[in-house]
Amino acid sequence: MTESTTADVAPDEDGGLWRGDAGELPDRTRRVLLRLVRGPYLSGAREAQLWAVLLTDEAVLRSRLADLFLELVIDRDNEFAFVRNAPSEDAPKAVRSEALTFLDTAMLLVLRQTLLSEEGRGRVIVGQAEVFEQLAVFRTPDRDEKDFASRVNSSWNKMQNKLRVLHAVGDDRAEISPVLRLLVDADQIRAITSEYHRIAREGGGESAAPSTDAEDDTE
C-alpha cells in the first residue's frame, strides 16, 4: 500500500473540499445537510456545533432540502430538527417510512401520551417495566408470557436504536425525546389510534400497524 501524499487529500485550488469537488456549500453546512438527510433527527442538546450551524444557515439548508422534495422541521424550544416529505401529493416520497408492528405502535402511543402528560416538567424519564405493564393487556391467548416479553423488548430496542425516541439513562430506564411530539403528526396519530383500538377489541395481536414518517436509519 502506498502512502497518501499531501496533494491527494489537499483541497481543490478553486476552493473545493477535494479535487474535482463541484459543491458550493462550505464544509460545516454540508455536514448539517448530511446529518438531516441521514436522520432520524438532529438534536441541539447532543450535537451543539451542528445545531449552531443549522440556525445560521437555515435558509440555504431549506433550499437544498427542497430540491430533494424534503421539508425542514425545526423546534427551537426543544432544540431538534428533522426532515419529512414535502407536503405535496405530486412530490415523490424521499423519506422512507418505518414500518411498525402492533406492539411498536402501542408502545409509541404510550410513550407519546406519557410525554404529553408530563409537558412543562422538564425531562421525562420512563421505566421499561412500567411501559411493559401498560402493554400487558394486549397479550393474546396464543402468546405465552416469555414470547410476549421478547416481542415487547424488541419494540423497546427499536424505540432506542431505530426511531431514537428513547435515550437510555440507566438500567431499564430511558428519557423520552421531545421530538416524539412532531415525528408523528395528528393524521398519523388518528390512524394509529384507530388501528390500536381495533386490534385491542378484536384481540388481533401482532398485526401490521400504520407506519410513521420517522426516517429509516440507513447508517
GROMACS elastic network, one bead per residue, 0.5 to 0.9 nm:
[ bonds ]
;  ai    aj funct       b0    kb
    2     5     6  0.89838   500
    4     7     6  0.81325   500
    4     8     6  0.61959   500
    4     9     6  0.76674   500
    5     8     6  0.52896   500
    5     9     6  0.71558   500
    5    10     6  0.87938   500
    6     9     6  0.56289   500
    6    10     6  0.58820   500
    7    10     6  0.50855   500
    7    11     6  0.83250   500
    8    11     6  0.87923   500
    8    18     6  0.84559   500
    8    19     6  0.79868   500
    9    12     6  0.89435   500
    9    17     6  0.88429   500
    9    18     6  0.65990   500
    9    19     6  0.78759   500
   10    13     6  0.85994   500
   10    17     6  0.77816   500
   10    18     6  0.63924   500
   10    19     6  0.75004   500
   11    14     6  0.82623   500
   11    15     6  0.66209   500
   11    16     6  0.57241   500
   11    19     6  0.63073   500
   11    21     6  0.87015   500
   12    15     6  0.54199   500
   12    17     6  0.61033   500
   12    18     6  0.51623   500
   12    20     6  0.68488   500
   12    21     6  0.71385   500
   13    16     6  0.70303   500
   13    18     6  0.89481   500
   13    19     6  0.80136   500
   15    18     6  0.85108   500
   15    21     6  0.85754   500
   16    19     6  0.68449   500
   16    20     6  0.72376   500
   16    21     6  0.50328   500
   16    22     6  0.69449   500
   16    23     6  0.69844   500
   16    24     6  0.78395   500
   16    26     6  0.86343   500
   17    20     6  0.85281   500
   17    21     6  0.61081   500
   17    22     6  0.89825   500
   17    23     6  0.82843   500
   17    26     6  0.82740   500
   17    27     6  0.72989   500
   18    21     6  0.53396   500
   21    24     6  0.85910   500
   23    26     6  0.83250   500
   25    28     6  0.81468   500
   25    29     6  0.61651   500
   25    30     6  0.61598   500
   25    60     6  0.88384   500
   26    29     6  0.55396   500
   26    30     6  0.63718   500
   26    31     6  0.88549   500
   27    30     6  0.52478   500
   27    31     6  0.63424   500
   27    32     6  0.89557   500
   28    31     6  0.52273   500
   28    32     6  0.65932   500
   28    33     6  0.88325   500
   28    50     6  0.76755   500
   28    53     6  0.69589   500
   29    32     6  0.52284   500
   29    33     6  0.62140   500
   29    34     6  0.86280   500
   29    50     6  0.83872   500
   29    53     6  0.66147   500
   29    54     6  0.74820   500
   29    57     6  0.69593   500
   29    60     6  0.87228   500
   29    61     6  0.76363   500
   30    34     6  0.60612   500
   30    35     6  0.84945   500
   30    61     6  0.88048   500
   31    34     6  0.51384   500
   31    35     6  0.61087   500
   31    36     6  0.86720   500
   31    50     6  0.76321   500
   32    36     6  0.61968   500
   32    37     6  0.86415   500
   32    42     6  0.84613   500
   32    50     6  0.58004   500
   32    51     6  0.79414   500
   32    53     6  0.71820   500
   32    54     6  0.64952   500
   32    61     6  0.82913   500
   33    36     6  0.52704   500
   33    37     6  0.62920   500
   33    38     6  0.86380   500
   33    54     6  0.84778   500
   33    61     6  0.65212   500
   33    64     6  0.81753   500
   33    65     6  0.78262   500
   34    37     6  0.51523   500
   34    38     6  0.60459   500
   34    39     6  0.85918   500
   35    38     6  0.51729   500
   35    39     6  0.62504   500
   35    40     6  0.86562   500
   35    41     6  0.77593   500
   35    42     6  0.68884   500
   35    50     6  0.85807   500
   36    39     6  0.51794   500
   36    40     6  0.73660   500
   36    41     6  0.61852   500
   36    42     6  0.63425   500
   36    72     6  0.85241   500
   36    81     6  0.76423   500
   36    82     6  0.59035   500
   36    83     6  0.63790   500
   37    40     6  0.80218   500
   37    41     6  0.85755   500
   37    65     6  0.83498   500
   37    70     6  0.88821   500
   37    82     6  0.81425   500
   37    83     6  0.69456   500
   37    95     6  0.85593   500
   37   215     6  0.87608   500
   38    41     6  0.80676   500
   38   215     6  0.78926   500
   38   216     6  0.85228   500
   38   217     6  0.67825   500
   38   218     6  0.67781   500
   38   219     6  0.69962   500
   39    42     6  0.71253   500
   39    82     6  0.67274   500
   39    83     6  0.75553   500
   39   214     6  0.82074   500
   39   215     6  0.58603   500
   39   216     6  0.76416   500
   39   217     6  0.64566   500
   39   218     6  0.83935   500
   39   219     6  0.88614   500
   40    82     6  0.66297   500
   40    83     6  0.81116   500
   40   162     6  0.82791   500
   40   163     6  0.67151   500
   40   164     6  0.72895   500
   40   214     6  0.62745   500
   40   215     6  0.50627   500
   40   216     6  0.71788   500
   40   217     6  0.64945   500
   41    80     6  0.68057   500
   41    81     6  0.56264   500
   41    83     6  0.74700   500
   41   164     6  0.85377   500
   41   179     6  0.80661   500
   41   214     6  0.87451   500
   41   215     6  0.83741   500
   42    46     6  0.81564   500
   42    47     6  0.71457   500
   42    50     6  0.80179   500
   42    51     6  0.73396   500
   42    79     6  0.83587   500
   42    80     6  0.54540   500
   42    81     6  0.51615   500
   42    82     6  0.61952   500
   43    46     6  0.53534   500
   43    47     6  0.57483   500
   43    48     6  0.76408   500
   43    50     6  0.86458   500
   43    51     6  0.70858   500
   43    78     6  0.86154   500
   43    79     6  0.60418   500
   43    81     6  0.66883   500
   43    82     6  0.89365   500
   43   179     6  0.88188   500
   44    47     6  0.51103   500
   44    49     6  0.79418   500
   44    50     6  0.74347   500
   44    52     6  0.78302   500
   44    76     6  0.89830   500
   44    78     6  0.81059   500
   44    80     6  0.56708   500
   44    81     6  0.82613   500
   45    48     6  0.59185   500
   45    51     6  0.83598   500
   45    78     6  0.85821   500
   45    79     6  0.67210   500
   45    80     6  0.80358   500
   46    51     6  0.89228   500
   47    50     6  0.56001   500
   47    51     6  0.61715   500
   47    52     6  0.88171   500
   48    51     6  0.50059   500
   48    52     6  0.62170   500
   48    53     6  0.87836   500
   49    52     6  0.52369   500
   49    53     6  0.65007   500
   49    54     6  0.87168   500
   50    53     6  0.51537   500
   50    54     6  0.61330   500
   50    55     6  0.88316   500
   51    55     6  0.64193   500
   51    56     6  0.87257   500
   51    79     6  0.77964   500
   51    80     6  0.80214   500
   51    81     6  0.85813   500
   52    55     6  0.53618   500
   52    56     6  0.63386   500
   52    57     6  0.86642   500
   53    56     6  0.50276   500
   53    57     6  0.58728   500
   53    58     6  0.79367   500
   54    57     6  0.53092   500
   54    58     6  0.53689   500
   54    61     6  0.75702   500
   54    81     6  0.88313   500
   55    58     6  0.52035   500
   55    59     6  0.86894   500
   56    59     6  0.82242   500
   57    60     6  0.57383   500
   57    61     6  0.62054   500
   57    62     6  0.86918   500
   58    61     6  0.51289   500
   58    62     6  0.60652   500
   58    63     6  0.86249   500
   58    72     6  0.89527   500
   59    62     6  0.52335   500
   59    63     6  0.63374   500
   59    64     6  0.88413   500
   60    64     6  0.62043   500
   60    65     6  0.85478   500
   61    64     6  0.51892   500
   61    65     6  0.60516   500
   61    66     6  0.84223   500
   61    72     6  0.81324   500
   62    65     6  0.51808   500
   62    66     6  0.60060   500
   62    67     6  0.86806   500
   62    70     6  0.83186   500
   62    71     6  0.70355   500
   62    72     6  0.60428   500
   63    66     6  0.51112   500
   63    67     6  0.64316   500
   64    67     6  0.51577   500
   64    68     6  0.69201   500
   64    70     6  0.86764   500
   65    68     6  0.51413   500
   65    69     6  0.65353   500
   65    70     6  0.50603   500
   65    71     6  0.64689   500
   65    72     6  0.71629   500
   65    83     6  0.81554   500
   66    71     6  0.61178   500
   66    72     6  0.82653   500
   66    86     6  0.75384   500
   67    70     6  0.73300   500
   68    71     6  0.88110   500
   68    86     6  0.88047   500
   68    94     6  0.71567   500
   69    84     6  0.87084   500
   69    85     6  0.63442   500
   69    86     6  0.52176   500
   69    87     6  0.87947   500
   69    88     6  0.89326   500
   69    91     6  0.64775   500
   69    92     6  0.69761   500
   69    93     6  0.75243   500
   69    94     6  0.65340   500
   70    83     6  0.61141   500
   70    84     6  0.56087   500
   70    87     6  0.85814   500
   70    93     6  0.85308   500
   70    94     6  0.68379   500
   70    95     6  0.78910   500
   71    82     6  0.84378   500
   71    83     6  0.54183   500
   71    84     6  0.53282   500
   71    85     6  0.60094   500
   71    86     6  0.51817   500
   71    87     6  0.77539   500
   72    81     6  0.71564   500
   72    82     6  0.60395   500
   72    84     6  0.67337   500
   72    85     6  0.89887   500
   72    86     6  0.89252   500
   73    80     6  0.84722   500
   73    81     6  0.54777   500
   73    82     6  0.54200   500
   73    83     6  0.58995   500
   73    84     6  0.75115   500
   73   182     6  0.86420   500
   74    79     6  0.75121   500
   74    80     6  0.60844   500
   74    82     6  0.67811   500
   74    83     6  0.87796   500
   75    78     6  0.57185   500
   75    79     6  0.55918   500
   75    80     6  0.54638   500
   75    81     6  0.61627   500
   75   179     6  0.82828   500
   75   182     6  0.87558   500
   76    80     6  0.68170   500
   76    81     6  0.82520   500
   77    80     6  0.83202   500
   78   178     6  0.68305   500
   78   179     6  0.79638   500
   79   179     6  0.89736   500
   80   178     6  0.83798   500
   80   179     6  0.67312   500
   81   179     6  0.81236   500
   82   179     6  0.88106   500
   82   183     6  0.83568   500
   83    86     6  0.88848   500
   83    95     6  0.80744   500
   83   214     6  0.89856   500
   83   215     6  0.84151   500
   84    87     6  0.85033   500
   84    93     6  0.89724   500
   84    94     6  0.80298   500
   84    95     6  0.63260   500
   84   183     6  0.88189   500
   84   213     6  0.69802   500
   84   214     6  0.80014   500
   84   215     6  0.80830   500
   85    88     6  0.82196   500
   85    91     6  0.81276   500
   85    92     6  0.80711   500
   85    93     6  0.58676   500
   85    94     6  0.60254   500
   85    95     6  0.58692   500
   85    96     6  0.89131   500
   85   213     6  0.81684   500
   86    89     6  0.84509   500
   86    91     6  0.66380   500
   86    92     6  0.82953   500
   86    93     6  0.77872   500
   86    94     6  0.83844   500
   87    90     6  0.88936   500
   87    91     6  0.77725   500
   88    91     6  0.53527   500
   88    92     6  0.85641   500
   89    92     6  0.80327   500
   91    94     6  0.86321   500
   93    96     6  0.71535   500
   95   213     6  0.72509   500
   95   214     6  0.80861   500
   95   215     6  0.59882   500
   95   216     6  0.76843   500
   96   213     6  0.70579   500
   96   214     6  0.78108   500
   96   215     6  0.58130   500
   96   216     6  0.58430   500
   97   211     6  0.59797   500
   97   212     6  0.55256   500
   97   214     6  0.59584   500
   97   215     6  0.59226   500
   97   216     6  0.63574   500
   98   162     6  0.89272   500
   98   163     6  0.82212   500
   98   211     6  0.55358   500
   98   212     6  0.55472   500
   98   213     6  0.64835   500
   98   214     6  0.60160   500
   98   215     6  0.63896   500
   98   216     6  0.55300   500
   98   217     6  0.89013   500
   99   208     6  0.80001   500
   99   209     6  0.73956   500
   99   210     6  0.70614   500
   99   212     6  0.68770   500
   99   216     6  0.89056   500
  100   103     6  0.78383   500
  100   104     6  0.54668   500
  100   105     6  0.60846   500
  100   155     6  0.89185   500
  100   208     6  0.65901   500
  100   209     6  0.55453   500
  100   210     6  0.66535   500
  100   211     6  0.55640   500
  100   212     6  0.75739   500
  101   104     6  0.50638   500
  101   105     6  0.62697   500
  101   106     6  0.86733   500
  101   155     6  0.82876   500
  101   206     6  0.61847   500
  101   207     6  0.63302   500
  101   209     6  0.53902   500
  101   210     6  0.83242   500
  101   211     6  0.87051   500
  102   105     6  0.50318   500
  102   106     6  0.61479   500
  102   107     6  0.86051   500
  102   195     6  0.84038   500
  102   196     6  0.72653   500
  102   199     6  0.82100   500
  102   205     6  0.70017   500
  102   206     6  0.50728   500
  102   207     6  0.54880   500
  102   208     6  0.57425   500
  102   209     6  0.51691   500
  102   210     6  0.85491   500
  103   107     6  0.60283   500
  103   108     6  0.84012   500
  103   135     6  0.78241   500
  103   138     6  0.83242   500
  103   151     6  0.75964   500
  103   152     6  0.65108   500
  103   155     6  0.66108   500
  103   205     6  0.80801   500
  103   206     6  0.65473   500
  103   207     6  0.86323   500
  103   209     6  0.86099   500
  104   107     6  0.52293   500
  104   108     6  0.61111   500
  104   109     6  0.87250   500
  104   152     6  0.77869   500
  104   154     6  0.85155   500
  104   155     6  0.50902   500
  104   156     6  0.78440   500
  104   158     6  0.78883   500
  104   159     6  0.80242   500
  104   209     6  0.82554   500
  105   108     6  0.50504   500
  105   109     6  0.63065   500
  105   110     6  0.86881   500
  105   155     6  0.87626   500
  105   192     6  0.68704   500
  105   193     6  0.86253   500
  105   195     6  0.89971   500
  105   196     6  0.73869   500
  105   209     6  0.65303   500
  105   210     6  0.78546   500
  105   211     6  0.84825   500
  106   109     6  0.52400   500
  106   110     6  0.62793   500
  106   111     6  0.87233   500
  106   135     6  0.71583   500
  106   192     6  0.84387   500
  106   193     6  0.85096   500
  106   196     6  0.65888   500
  107   110     6  0.50068   500
  107   111     6  0.61121   500
  107   112     6  0.84853   500
  107   131     6  0.73194   500
  107   132     6  0.83498   500
  107   134     6  0.87136   500
  107   135     6  0.72557   500
  107   152     6  0.83398   500
  107   155     6  0.73089   500
  107   156     6  0.77119   500
  107   159     6  0.85177   500
  108   111     6  0.52112   500
  108   112     6  0.60859   500
  108   113     6  0.85606   500
  108   159     6  0.78407   500
  108   165     6  0.88301   500
  108   180     6  0.85854   500
  109   112     6  0.50664   500
  109   113     6  0.60144   500
  109   114     6  0.84466   500
  109   189     6  0.80870   500
  109   192     6  0.82186   500
  109   193     6  0.78142   500
  109   196     6  0.89716   500
  110   113     6  0.52342   500
  110   114     6  0.61317   500
  110   115     6  0.86073   500
  110   131     6  0.71844   500
  110   134     6  0.77545   500
  110   135     6  0.84290   500
  111   114     6  0.50703   500
  111   115     6  0.61084   500
  111   116     6  0.86655   500
  111   126     6  0.82926   500
  111   131     6  0.78646   500
  111   165     6  0.87687   500
  111   166     6  0.89255   500
  111   176     6  0.70030   500
  111   180     6  0.83371   500
  112   115     6  0.50312   500
  112   116     6  0.62063   500
  112   117     6  0.85723   500
  112   176     6  0.82428   500
  112   178     6  0.88960   500
  112   180     6  0.63999   500
  112   181     6  0.68345   500
  113   116     6  0.51696   500
  113   117     6  0.60647   500
  113   118     6  0.86653   500
  114   117     6  0.51672   500
  114   118     6  0.63471   500
  114   119     6  0.87086   500
  114   124     6  0.79702   500
  114   126     6  0.82864   500
  114   176     6  0.85776   500
  115   118     6  0.53805   500
  115   119     6  0.62281   500
  115   124     6  0.63555   500
  115   125     6  0.89118   500
  115   176     6  0.67258   500
  115   177     6  0.82577   500
  115   178     6  0.72906   500
  115   180     6  0.81672   500
  115   181     6  0.79990   500
  116   119     6  0.50844   500
  116   120     6  0.88586   500
  116   181     6  0.78295   500
  117   120     6  0.89713   500
  118   121     6  0.57598   500
  118   122     6  0.78847   500
  118   123     6  0.85266   500
  118   124     6  0.66879   500
  119   122     6  0.72700   500
  119   123     6  0.87787   500
  119   124     6  0.82286   500
  120   123     6  0.87128   500
  121   124     6  0.76292   500
  123   175     6  0.68480   500
  123   176     6  0.76868   500
  123   177     6  0.84542   500
  123   178     6  0.86723   500
  124   174     6  0.84346   500
  124   175     6  0.55883   500
  124   176     6  0.57045   500
  124   177     6  0.79712   500
  124   178     6  0.86251   500
  125   169     6  0.81296   500
  125   173     6  0.68600   500
  125   174     6  0.55652   500
  125   176     6  0.62415   500
  126   129     6  0.87178   500
  126   130     6  0.73866   500
  126   131     6  0.74635   500
  126   172     6  0.87687   500
  126   173     6  0.57360   500
  126   174     6  0.55778   500
  126   175     6  0.62649   500
  126   176     6  0.71474   500
  127   130     6  0.54486   500
  127   131     6  0.65251   500
  127   132     6  0.87271   500
  127   171     6  0.88451   500
  127   172     6  0.60391   500
  127   174     6  0.65118   500
  127   175     6  0.88826   500
  128   131     6  0.53043   500
  128   132     6  0.61315   500
  128   133     6  0.86002   500
  128   153     6  0.87178   500
  128   156     6  0.77944   500
  128   171     6  0.89869   500
  128   172     6  0.52668   500
  128   173     6  0.57685   500
  128   174     6  0.76459   500
  129   132     6  0.50518   500
  129   133     6  0.60721   500
  129   134     6  0.87867   500
  129   172     6  0.75641   500
  129   173     6  0.85814   500
  130   133     6  0.50235   500
  130   134     6  0.64873   500
  130   135     6  0.88948   500
  131   134     6  0.52888   500
  131   135     6  0.65821   500
  131   136     6  0.89263   500
  132   135     6  0.51206   500
  132   136     6  0.62300   500
  132   149     6  0.80856   500
  132   152     6  0.69454   500
  132   153     6  0.83435   500
  132   156     6  0.89926   500
  133   136     6  0.51850   500
  133   137     6  0.79472   500
  134   137     6  0.68768   500
  134   138     6  0.87610   500
  135   138     6  0.57753   500
  135   139     6  0.76709   500
  135   152     6  0.80978   500
  136   139     6  0.55759   500
  136   148     6  0.84570   500
  136   149     6  0.88688   500
  137   140     6  0.81063   500
  137   200     6  0.84616   500
  138   199     6  0.86712   500
  138   200     6  0.65732   500
  138   203     6  0.73512   500
  138   204     6  0.88308   500
  138   205     6  0.66470   500
  139   142     6  0.81794   500
  139   143     6  0.63231   500
  139   144     6  0.79808   500
  139   145     6  0.78141   500
  139   148     6  0.64718   500
  139   203     6  0.84666   500
  139   205     6  0.69678   500
  140   143     6  0.55687   500
  140   144     6  0.81891   500
  140   148     6  0.87199   500
  140   203     6  0.63330   500
  140   204     6  0.77202   500
  140   205     6  0.60741   500
  141   144     6  0.71696   500
  141   203     6  0.88999   500
  142   205     6  0.88305   500
  143   146     6  0.81216   500
  143   147     6  0.60990   500
  143   148     6  0.58876   500
  143   205     6  0.86605   500
  144   147     6  0.54308   500
  144   148     6  0.61820   500
  144   149     6  0.86226   500
  145   148     6  0.51785   500
  145   149     6  0.60551   500
  145   150     6  0.86075   500
  146   149     6  0.51555   500
  146   150     6  0.62521   500
  146   151     6  0.88040   500
  147   150     6  0.51452   500
  147   151     6  0.64131   500
  147   152     6  0.87971   500
  148   151     6  0.51536   500
  148   152     6  0.62241   500
  148   153     6  0.85346   500
  149   152     6  0.51545   500
  149   153     6  0.60193   500
  149   154     6  0.85451   500
  150   153     6  0.51064   500
  150   154     6  0.62251   500
  150   155     6  0.88088   500
  151   154     6  0.50221   500
  151   155     6  0.64343   500
  151   156     6  0.87965   500
  152   155     6  0.50449   500
  152   156     6  0.63191   500
  152   157     6  0.87433   500
  153   157     6  0.62769   500
  153   158     6  0.86562   500
  154   157     6  0.51394   500
  154   158     6  0.62800   500
  154   159     6  0.87983   500
  155   159     6  0.63290   500
  155   160     6  0.88036   500
  156   159     6  0.51691   500
  156   160     6  0.65375   500
  156   161     6  0.87616   500
  156   166     6  0.83622   500
  157   160     6  0.50972   500
  157   161     6  0.58673   500
  157   162     6  0.76721   500
  157   166     6  0.88239   500
  158   161     6  0.52337   500
  158   163     6  0.62341   500
  158   164     6  0.76406   500
  159   162     6  0.60145   500
  159   163     6  0.50684   500
  159   164     6  0.54814   500
  159   165     6  0.55384   500
  159   166     6  0.56790   500
  159   167     6  0.86978   500
  160   163     6  0.63337   500
  160   165     6  0.60573   500
  160   167     6  0.60350   500
  160   168     6  0.75463   500
  160   174     6  0.85627   500
  161   164     6  0.54581   500
  161   165     6  0.85128   500
  161   166     6  0.81494   500
  161   167     6  0.87733   500
  162   165     6  0.84557   500
  162   215     6  0.88039   500
  162   216     6  0.73628   500
  162   217     6  0.62771   500
  163   166     6  0.80301   500
  163   214     6  0.65924   500
  163   215     6  0.75444   500
  163   216     6  0.77586   500
  163   217     6  0.77739   500
  164   167     6  0.69426   500
  164   177     6  0.77904   500
  165   175     6  0.81913   500
  165   176     6  0.58441   500
  165   178     6  0.78574   500
  165   179     6  0.70194   500
  165   180     6  0.61669   500
  166   174     6  0.57355   500
  166   175     6  0.55210   500
  166   177     6  0.58842   500
  167   173     6  0.84667   500
  167   174     6  0.50940   500
  167   175     6  0.50753   500
  167   176     6  0.66525   500
  167   177     6  0.71870   500
  168   171     6  0.77582   500
  168   172     6  0.75551   500
  168   173     6  0.60005   500
  168   175     6  0.63425   500
  169   172     6  0.81572   500
  169   173     6  0.58051   500
  169   174     6  0.50411   500
  169   175     6  0.65213   500
  170   173     6  0.53131   500
  170   174     6  0.68876   500
  171   174     6  0.83899   500
  176   179     6  0.85013   500
  176   180     6  0.77142   500
  177   180     6  0.59989   500
  177   181     6  0.85008   500
  178   181     6  0.58998   500
  178   182     6  0.80908   500
  179   182     6  0.56410   500
  179   183     6  0.61082   500
  179   184     6  0.89565   500
  180   183     6  0.51207   500
  180   184     6  0.65453   500
  181   184     6  0.65374   500
  181   185     6  0.76826   500
  182   185     6  0.58927   500
  182   186     6  0.89095   500
  183   212     6  0.76475   500
  183   213     6  0.67544   500
  183   214     6  0.59510   500
  184   187     6  0.82295   500
  184   188     6  0.60421   500
  184   189     6  0.65039   500
  184   212     6  0.63204   500
  184   213     6  0.68886   500
  184   214     6  0.75625   500
  185   188     6  0.53749   500
  185   189     6  0.61878   500
  185   190     6  0.87893   500
  185   212     6  0.87734   500
  185   213     6  0.87126   500
  186   189     6  0.50300   500
  186   190     6  0.62587   500
  186   191     6  0.87033   500
  187   190     6  0.52100   500
  187   191     6  0.63298   500
  187   192     6  0.86166   500
  188   191     6  0.50431   500
  188   192     6  0.59453   500
  188   193     6  0.83318   500
  188   210     6  0.77028   500
  188   211     6  0.81244   500
  188   212     6  0.70090   500
  188   213     6  0.86838   500
  189   192     6  0.50333   500
  189   193     6  0.57953   500
  189   194     6  0.83382   500
  190   193     6  0.51363   500
  190   194     6  0.60402   500
  190   195     6  0.86082   500
  191   194     6  0.52145   500
  191   195     6  0.63110   500
  191   196     6  0.85232   500
  191   210     6  0.68451   500
  192   195     6  0.51786   500
  192   196     6  0.59277   500
  192   197     6  0.86440   500
  192   209     6  0.69599   500
  192   210     6  0.58709   500
  192   211     6  0.82912   500
  193   197     6  0.61448   500
  193   198     6  0.84531   500
  194   197     6  0.53642   500
  194   198     6  0.61164   500
  194   199     6  0.86915   500
  195   198     6  0.50131   500
  195   199     6  0.61357   500
  195   200     6  0.84111   500
  195   209     6  0.67760   500
  195   210     6  0.76437   500
  196   199     6  0.54913   500
  196   200     6  0.61455   500
  196   201     6  0.87346   500
  196   209     6  0.80126   500
  197   201     6  0.60982   500
  197   202     6  0.85422   500
  198   201     6  0.52280   500
  198   202     6  0.61584   500
  198   203     6  0.82821   500
  198   204     6  0.82464   500
  199   202     6  0.50281   500
  199   203     6  0.54389   500
  199   205     6  0.65621   500
  199   206     6  0.86381   500
  199   207     6  0.77868   500
  200   203     6  0.52652   500
  200   204     6  0.69710   500
  200   205     6  0.77095   500
  201   204     6  0.80156   500
  202   205     6  0.84692   500
  204   207     6  0.63730   500
  206   209     6  0.85545   500
  208   211     6  0.87729   500
  211   214     6  0.84973   500
  212   215     6  0.82632   500
  213   216     6  0.85919   500
  214   217     6  0.88664   500
  215   218     6  0.85891   500
